[in-house]
Amino acid sequence: MPKADMPGMLKNREDRQLFRTDKEKNLYTAQNQFYPQLGAKCVEQGACIEMFCCSTASYVDVPTMSTLVTPTGGELHFYPYFNLQADGERLLKDLAGAVNRQTAFDAVMRVRCSTGLRATDFWGNLHMTNTTDVLLGGIDSEKAIAVEVKYDDKLGDEGCQSYYQVALLYTSVGGQRRLRVHNMAITCTKQLGEVYRCADVDTIMNIFLKKAVRKLLDTPYKSIRGHLLEQSISLLACYRKECSEPSSGARLILPEALKLLPLYVCSLIKSEAVCSQSDTRIDDKAWQMHQVCSMSVSASMPYLYPTIMPVHTAHPDDATLPAACRCYYEQLSQEGAYVLENGFVLVLWLGRHTHPAWIKAIFNVHSLAEIDTEKFAKLPALDNPTSVRLRAIVGQLLNRRSHTMKMLVVLQGSSSENLLRRHLCEDAGGDGGPSYMDLLCHVHKEVRNALS
């Protein structure tokens, strides 16, 4: 962290006592305008910044440093408490990925719509000097930009088409100035039932997540959580009132396309990018907030609902991934081993009664007590079918993400078990967040109140 008495000097301002207070938002804004202004100047020159933060310090002020990267369309790679043995390979892979991937530079994007529609808001790693032009120092296939389109005039008769165009003017690596254009036509309808039938819950949650992260910069967490719940209840109450068949209020009726909406909202309000827990580090949360801003729809779903699968029953001859299970603690067997990944971290959880033969095959030790989880970097390459199979599963999970994930080993009952439990989104949160069943009951109650 720059500490010299010069422009850009930063001070340690980590204060967890501000979590869940009206002053928490101050932790996620830049300490000064030096870095945001420098980022804006880079965009004007068509420069994209890719930052690799490898620090052994406990605080580097990621909230401020990210304001240098975000407007340029770049990415901040963060390796807290950097250790060469544990993190060196991840750093090299991320560096190689940043150098080798195809990137467009000095880009300008504009979204056009047919009469009655207009693009009103944009989310992503971008910079805007007016209401229409999106400026990007660089953009690649791993980044996504979300756009909210509102209608403020009559669209036409039932079945007519509305049109959208996204035009991106950019410079290729070879120095050629190019134009890429995407056109899309969508059928308009006056039937609410058709709107709900065609709703995309994954895209809705991607927008909800990005809106929540942006609001953290000026709004207390409690207000954000309340707003998300109100939006969800309003969506479901409208469907129940306008689209569903008359029935008693004894059960919650959900549209087929939005059946998972309460589950994802439950996870969102407890996610690390949105909710601060007592053991949350400001740098870690700010880094996830930065990542979420440019996250694609496909990447945001495992972040909201992680993939967890049993690996102790994986057959050595099976080349497919084990079937995933639901994200709550009670379904984890004490005799089992499970892998959880959400795009940021990969956790191998070992039950306290995991079979000694399985432990010997994977770690070449005789008991859980002999596993050094603090210095763990990757699975040992042992010459036996069980080890080969588990390393293949982990390799498949790592390869389907655009950047490397830190791998952790967590033992049941250990002090580090919260590293897994914080991702089990169907359980109640450690700092008072609702379980999925509690939230579902709350939504049902509020939908009935809205209808009455």
C-alpha positions in Angstrom: 0.0 0.0 0.0 1.5 3.4 -1.0 2.4 5.2 2.3 4.8 7.9 1.1 3.7 11.5 1.5 2.8 12.0 -2.2 -0.3 11.9 -4.4 -2.0 8.6 -4.0 -0.9 8.1 -0.4 -3.2 5.6 1.5 -3.8 4.9 5.1 -5.0 1.7 6.8 -8.7 2.3 7.5 -9.9 -1.3 8.1 -12.5 -1.1 10.9 -14.9 -4.1 11.3 -16.9 -2.2 13.9 -18.5 -0.3 11.0 -20.0 -3.4 9.6 -23.8 -3.3 9.4 -23.8 0.4 10.3 -24.6 3.5 8.2 -20.9 4.2 7.9 -20.0 0.9 6.4 -20.4 2.3 2.9 -17.4 4.6 3.5 -15.1 1.5 3.7 -15.8 0.7 0.0 -15.2 4.1 -1.6 -11.8 5.5 -2.7 -9.8 7.3 0.0 -8.9 10.0 -2.5 -9.5 11.0 -6.1 -6.0 10.2 -7.4 -6.7 6.6 -8.5 -10.2 7.2 -10.0 -8.9 10.2 -12.0 -5.8 8.2 -13.2 -8.1 5.4 -14.3 -10.3 7.9 -16.3 -7.2 9.3 -18.0 -6.1 5.7 -19.0 -9.5 5.1 -20.6 -9.2 8.4 -22.6 -5.9 7.1 -24.0 -7.3 3.6 -24.8 -5.2 1.9 -22.0 -6.5 -1.0 -20.0 -5.0 -1.9 -16.6 -4.6 -5.4 -15.3 -3.4 -5.4 -11.7 -1.9 -8.3 -9.8 -1.9 -7.6 -6.1 0.5 -10.0 -4.3 0.9 -8.7 -0.8 1.9 -10.2 2.6 0.3 -7.3 4.4 -3.1 -7.7 6.2 -4.5 -4.6 4.4 -3.8 -3.1 1.0 -7.0 -1.0 0.4 -8.5 -2.9 -2.5 -11.5 -0.5 -2.5 -9.2 2.3 -3.6 -6.9 0.4 -5.9 -9.9 -1.2 -7.7 -11.0 2.3 -8.8 -7.9 2.5 -10.9 -8.7 -0.8 -12.7 -12.5 -0.7 -13.0 -13.0 2.2 -15.3 -10.4 0.9 -17.8 -12.3 -2.4 -18.3 -9.4 -4.3 -16.7 -9.3 -6.8 -13.8 -7.8 -6.9 -10.3 -6.2 -10.2 -9.4 -5.9 -10.4 -5.6 -3.7 -12.9 -3.6 -4.1 -12.0 0.1 -1.2 -13.1 2.4 0.7 -14.1 -0.7 2.8 -17.2 -0.3 5.0 -18.3 -3.2 4.6 -22.0 -2.5 0.8 -21.9 -2.2 0.0 -19.1 -4.6 2.9 -18.9 -7.1 1.3 -21.4 -9.6 -2.0 -19.6 -9.5 -0.3 -16.3 -10.2 1.6 -17.6 -13.2 -1.6 -19.2 -14.7 -3.6 -16.0 -14.2 -0.7 -13.9 -15.7 -0.5 -16.3 -18.7 -4.3 -16.1 -19.1 -4.3 -12.3 -19.1 -1.5 -12.1 -21.7 -2.9 -14.8 -24.0 -6.6 -14.1 -24.2 -7.9 -12.1 -27.0 -8.6 -8.5 -26.0 -10.1 -5.5 -27.7 -8.7 -2.0 -26.8 -9.8 1.6 -26.9 -13.4 0.6 -27.3 -16.7 2.6 -27.4 -20.0 0.8 -27.0 -23.5 2.2 -27.7 -26.9 0.5 -27.2 -29.7 1.5 -29.5 -33.4 0.6 -29.2 -36.5 1.0 -31.2 -39.1 3.7 -30.5 -40.5 3.7 -27.0 -37.4 2.0 -25.5 -34.1 3.4 -24.1 -31.1 2.0 -22.3 -31.0 3.7 -18.9 -28.4 2.0 -16.8 -25.1 0.0 -17.3 -23.2 -2.3 -15.0 -19.6 -3.5 -15.6 -16.0 -2.5 -15.6 -16.5 0.6 -17.7 -16.4 4.4 -17.8 -19.1 6.8 -19.0 -18.9 10.6 -19.7 -22.4 10.8 -21.0 -25.6 8.8 -20.9 -25.1 6.9 -24.2 -21.4 6.0 -24.8 -19.7 3.3 -22.8 -15.9 3.7 -22.8 -13.6 0.7 -22.3 -9.9 0.8 -22.2 -10.1 -2.9 -22.9 -12.6 -5.8 -23.0 -12.4 -9.5 -23.5 -14.7 -12.5 -23.6 -14.5 -13.1 -19.8 -16.1 -9.7 -19.1 -19.8 -8.9 -19.2 -21.8 -5.6 -19.3 -25.4 -5.6 -18.1 -27.8 -3.0 -19.5 -31.2 -2.1 -18.2 -33.7 -1.0 -20.8 -36.9 0.9 -19.9 -39.9 1.7 -22.0 -41.5 5.1 -21.8 -43.9 5.1 -24.8 -46.3 2.8 -26.6 -44.5 -0.2 -28.2 -47.1 -1.2 -30.7 -49.8 -3.9 -31.0 -49.7 -7.4 -29.7 -47.1 -9.5 -31.4 -45.1 -6.6 -32.9 -41.3 -6.6 -32.7 -39.0 -4.4 -30.6 -35.4 -4.0 -31.8 -32.1 -3.7 -30.1 -28.6 -3.0 -31.4 -25.3 -3.2 -29.6 -22.4 -1.6 -31.5 -18.8 -1.9 -30.3 -16.0 0.2 -32.0 -12.6 -1.1 -31.0 -8.9 -1.6 -31.9 -7.6 -5.1 -32.3 -4.2 -6.3 -31.0 -2.9 -5.8 -34.5 -3.9 -2.1 -34.6 -7.0 -2.4 -36.8 -10.0 -0.3 -36.1 -13.0 -2.6 -36.2 -16.8 -2.5 -35.6 -18.8 -5.4 -34.1 -22.6 -5.1 -34.2 -25.2 -7.4 -32.5 -28.9 -7.0 -33.5 -31.8 -8.6 -31.8 -35.6 -8.6 -32.2 -38.0 -9.4 -29.4 -41.7 -10.0 -29.7 -43.9 -7.7 -27.6 -46.9 -8.9 -25.6 -49.6 -7.4 -23.4 -50.1 -10.8 -21.6 -48.4 -10.8 -18.2 -48.4 -14.6 -18.2 -46.2 -14.6 -21.3 -43.8 -12.3 -19.6 -43.5 -14.6 -16.6 -43.3 -17.7 -18.8 -40.3 -16.2 -20.7 -38.5 -14.7 -17.6 -34.9 -15.7 -17.2 -34.2 -16.1 -13.5 -30.4 -16.4 -14.0 -30.3 -13.0 -15.8 -32.6 -11.4 -13.2 -30.3 -12.5 -10.4 -27.2 -11.3 -12.2 -28.8 -7.8 -12.4 -30.0 -8.0 -8.7 -26.5 -8.9 -7.6 -24.8 -6.1 -9.6 -27.4 -3.6 -8.4 -26.9 -4.6 -4.7 -23.1 -4.3 -5.0 -23.4 -0.8 -6.5 -25.8 0.3 -3.8 -23.3 -0.7 -1.1 -21.3 2.4 -2.0 -24.1 4.7 -0.7 -26.7 2.6 1.1 -26.7 0.5 4.3 -26.8 -3.2 4.0 -30.1 -3.5 5.9 -31.8 -1.2 3.3 -30.4 -3.3 0.4 -31.6 -6.5 1.9 -35.1 -5.1 2.5 -35.3 -3.7 -1.1 -34.3 -7.1 -2.6 -37.0 -8.9 -0.5 -39.6 -6.3 -1.5 -38.8 -6.7 -5.2 -39.0 -10.4 -5.0 -42.3 -10.4 -3.1 -43.8 -7.8 -5.5 -42.8 -10.0 -8.5 -44.4 -13.1 -7.0 -47.5 -11.3 -5.6 -48.2 -9.9 -9.1 -48.0 -13.3 -10.6 -50.3 -14.8 -8.0 -52.9 -12.0 -8.5 -52.8 -11.6 -12.3 -51.7 -14.9 -13.8 -52.4 -17.9 -11.5 -55.6 -19.9 -11.1 -57.7 -18.9 -8.0 -56.8 -21.1 -5.0 -56.5 -21.0 -1.3 -53.5 -19.1 0.3 -52.3 -22.2 2.0 -49.5 -22.8 -0.4 -47.0 -20.5 -2.2 -47.6 -20.5 -6.0 -44.5 -19.6 -8.0 -44.2 -19.2 -11.8 -42.4 -22.1 -13.4 -39.5 -19.8 -14.7 -39.0 -18.2 -11.3 -39.3 -21.2 -8.9 -35.7 -20.7 -7.8 -36.0 -16.9 -7.2 -36.5 -17.2 -3.4 -33.5 -19.5 -3.1 -31.2 -17.3 -5.1 -32.4 -14.2 -3.2 -31.7 -16.0 0.1 -28.2 -16.7 -1.2 -27.6 -13.2 -2.5 -28.4 -11.4 0.7 -25.8 -13.7 2.5 -23.2 -13.6 -0.3 -19.7 -12.3 0.6 -19.9 -9.5 -1.9 -23.0 -8.1 -0.3 -23.2 -9.2 3.4 -20.3 -8.4 5.8 -19.8 -11.1 8.5 -17.8 -10.6 11.7 -14.7 -12.3 10.2 -14.9 -10.6 6.8 -11.8 -8.7 5.6 -12.6 -5.5 3.8 -10.0 -6.3 1.0 -11.6 -9.7 0.4 -15.1 -8.2 0.2 -14.0 -5.3 -2.0 -12.3 -7.7 -4.4 -15.4 -9.8 -4.8 -17.5 -6.6 -5.3 -15.0 -5.7 -8.1 -15.3 -9.2 -9.7 -19.1 -9.2 -9.5 -19.3 -5.9 -11.5 -18.1 -7.6 -14.7 -19.4 -11.1 -14.0 -21.3 -13.0 -16.7 -24.6 -14.7 -16.1 -23.1 -18.1 -16.3 -20.4 -17.2 -13.7 -22.8 -15.5 -11.3 -25.0 -18.6 -10.8 -22.4 -20.9 -9.1 -21.3 -17.8 -7.1 -24.9 -17.5 -5.7 -25.5 -21.3 -5.4 -22.1 -23.1 -5.2 -21.5 -26.6 -6.7 -21.0 -29.2 -4.0 -20.5 -32.9 -4.7 -19.4 -36.0 -2.8 -16.0 -37.3 -3.9 -15.6 -40.2 -1.4 -18.0 -42.4 -3.5 -16.5 -41.4 -6.9 -15.7 -44.6 -8.9 -12.1 -44.6 -10.3 -13.4 -45.7 -13.7 -16.1 -43.0 -14.0 -14.9 -40.0 -16.1 -17.9 -37.8 -15.3 -18.3 -35.4 -12.4 -20.3 -36.8 -9.4 -23.9 -35.6 -9.1 -24.1 -32.3 -7.2 -26.1 -32.1 -3.9 -27.9 -29.3 -2.1 -26.1 -26.6 -0.2 -26.9 -27.3 3.4 -24.8 -28.7 6.2 -27.1 -31.5 7.5 -26.8 -33.5 4.2 -23.0 -33.8 4.6 -22.0 -37.2 5.9 -19.4 -37.4 8.7 -18.0 -40.4 6.8 -17.7 -38.5 3.6 -15.5 -36.1 1.7 -17.0 -33.2 -0.4 -15.8 -30.7 -2.9 -17.4 -27.2 -3.1 -16.6 -24.5 -5.6 -18.1 -21.2 -6.5 -15.7 -19.7 -9.0 -13.6 -18.0 -6.4 -12.5 -20.8 -4.0 -12.5 -24.6 -4.1 -12.9 -26.3 -0.7 -12.3 -30.0 0.1 -14.3 -30.8 3.2 -13.4 -34.0 5.2 -15.9 -35.5 7.7 -14.5 -36.4 11.1 -15.1 -40.1 10.3 -13.7 -40.2 6.8 -12.3 -43.7 6.1 -8.6 -43.9 6.9 -7.9 -45.9 3.7 -9.3 -43.0 1.7 -7.2 -40.5 3.6 -4.1 -42.6 3.0 -4.9 -42.8 -0.7 -5.3 -39.0 -1.1 -2.8 -37.5 1.4 -0.4 -40.4 2.2 -1.1 -40.0 5.9 -2.9 -42.3 8.3 -5.4 -39.8 10.0 -7.0 -36.4 9.6 -4.8 -35.0 12.4 -1.7 -35.5 10.2 -3.0 -33.3 7.4 -1.4 -29.8 7.4 -4.3 -27.7 6.2 -2.4 -24.4 6.8 0.3 -25.2 4.3 -1.9 -27.0 1.8 -1.5 -25.8 -1.9 -2.6 -28.7 -4.1 -3.4 -32.4 -3.9 -0.4 -34.7 -3.8 0.2 -36.7 -7.0 0.0 -40.2 -5.7 0.0 -43.3 -7.9 -3.3 -44.9 -7.0 -6.8 -44.9 -8.6 -8.5 -42.9 -5.8 -5.9 -40.1 -6.0 -6.0 -40.0 -9.8 -9.8 -39.8 -9.8 -10.0 -37.0 -7.2 -7.3 -35.0 -9.0 -9.2 -35.4 -12.2 -12.5 -34.1 -10.6 -10.6 -31.1 -9.2 -9.0 -30.5 -12.5 -12.3 -30.5 -14.3 -13.7 -28.0 -11.8 -10.7 -25.7 -12.1 -10.6 -25.8 -15.9 -14.2 -24.6 -16.4 -13.4 -21.3 -14.7 -11.7 -18.4 -16.4 -9.2 -17.8 -13.6 -7.6 -20.0 -11.0 -9.2 -20.8 -7.7 -7.5 -21.1 -4.4 -7.9 -24.7 -3.0 -8.5 -25.2 0.7 -8.8 -28.3 2.9 -11.2 -28.0 5.7 -11.7 -30.6 8.5 -15.1 -31.1 10.2 -15.2 -29.5 13.6 -12.0 -27.4 13.0 -11.8 -23.7 13.5 -11.6 -23.2 9.7 -14.8 -25.0 9.0 -16.6 -21.6 8.6 -14.7 -21.4 5.2 -17.1 -24.0 4.0 -20.2 -23.2 6.0 -20.4 -19.6 4.8 -21.0 -21.0 1.3 -23.9 -23.3 2.3 -26.6 -20.9 1.3 -29.6 -22.9 2.3 -28.5 -22.8 6.0 -29.0 -19.8 8.3 -26.1 -17.3 8.1 -23.7 -17.0 10.9 -24.5 -13.4 11.5 -28.3 -13.7 11.4 -29.1 -14.3 7.8 -32.2 -16.5 7.2 -32.2 -20.1 6.1 -33.9 -20.9 2.8 -36.9 -22.4 4.6 -37.2 -19.4 6.9 -37.1 -17.0 3.9 -39.6 -19.1 1.9 -42.1 -18.9 4.8 -41.5 -15.1 5.1 -42.1 -14.6 1.3 -45.2 -16.7 1.5 -46.6 -14.7 4.4 -45.8 -11.4 2.7 -47.4 -12.5 -0.6 -50.6 -13.3 1.2 -50.5 -10.0 3.0 -50.0 -8.2 -0.3 -53.0 -10.0 -1.8 -55.2 -9.3 1.1 
